[in-house]
Amino acid sequence: MRNAWNLRQRRSTAPAGHQPRRLLLDVSVLAREDAGTGIQRVVRAMLSALVESPPDGFVVLPVVATPRLSYRLLPPGPPDAVPAGLWRMLPIAQVGPGDMFAGLDYSAHIIPARRRDLRRWRQRGARLAFVVYDLLPARNPEWFSSRAASNHARWLQFVARNADGLVCISQDVAADLAGVLAASGRADRPDIHTIRLGADIPASRPSRGLPVNAETLIERMGDHPAVLMVGTVEPRKGYDQALAAFEELWAQGNCTEHLPAASLPMLIIVGRPGWKTDALQDQLRNHPQSGLLLHWFDDASDEFLECLYRKAAGLLFASRGEGFGLPLIEAARHALPILARDLPVFREVAPPWTQFFASDDPGILAAAVSDWLGQLPRGAGSALAIGLSSWADSAADLRTALARIAM
């Protein structure tokens, strides 16, 4: 089978004799480093699908830039095939009337620095579209570094003033963004579109590989109710509350380091080390239950994550803020029971069998987890019955949105 990033990116559905329009797809962050987060999954999946099947009349051209380097065209192949140190040698991207730039990647530190390029392209008749994943750095800057919050503010200001169309990953984000646009004072406000995100990890160009202790852990998950948490270890994800809640549960069961009680829950965390959580990360690594009832995988592959979704007793999603919440529908694809914080966006996207908790108190969460674990019939719902989206569905939504913005 040919690679997804091959010469088919040169194909177009434009009528014979017509020059195809260029769709410059920004993948600047993914091409430099795949951090393995939810946004990277979206970018990988959408890049692959759009290159394979471009919007009608367009040829898809992945592009990269840095704050000091204008947009360059990537060659056919995986987006990270060209080291960032060699980007300067790539062809400079050009646009004309009818072309489009789509900010697929979250390049908040790059877009404001390249604002003159983008404005000049718009003056030449190109359209500007951006995918909006969330507005959390604007709403809760305390969850992020000062640099990340500042970059997001500048990115959002540019997008609000210059975009021809915006694509949101949930209705919750779309409503939040509509308020920002209303306050911007811009007369010709861009249309806001929404897309569904996919639940099928195997269709998102997944990473491969299993840790050396994978088989042993999978076996032990059969002896304990294994609760899975997924997401970067950062302040908003709620790992601090979750760990404290599980410590209460373990203490209540008189668990010892050498002989854990079989009925006690196991907590499995899959997430890269993030920011502002150094003390929590040290606590996770050096916890008395580390390797016993507590497992943190800070560099897990998508293949291993799929294994955990299949074997876990349930998913705990304690995040205090999200633009969507991919783990919810990835878990739902496996009909996994779910306990989630009561957020509007989770009410929007979570499967109907999801149970919710509302408090930030570890003791209340411990009680909620205990009650939830006590009623955990596997197969709490049918993933097919709730119509979960695939990444092919997401790509179709994005193609439709970009076609409308291109009009």
Buried (B, 14 or more C-beta within 10 A) or exposed (E): EEEBBEEBBEBBEBEEEEEBBBBBBBBBBBBBEBEBBBBBBBBBBBBBBBBBBBBEBBBBBBBBBBEEBBBBBBEBBBBBEBEBEEBEEBEEBBBEEBBBBBBBBBBBBBBBBBBEBBBEBBEEEBBBBBBBBBBBBBEBBEBBBEEBBBBBBBBBBBBBBBBBBBBBBBBBBBBBBBEBBEEBEEEEBBBBBBBBBBBBBEBBBBBEEBBEEBEEBBEBBEEBBBBBBBBBBBBBBBBBBBBBBBBBBBEEBEBEEEEBEEEBBBBBBBBBBBBBBEEBBEBBEEBEBBEBBBBBBBEBBBBBBBBBBEBBBBBBBBBBBBBBBBBBBBBBBBBBBBBBBEBEBBEBBBBEBBBBBEEEEBEBBBBBBBEBBEEBEEEBBEBEEBEBBBBBBBBBBBBBBBBBBBE
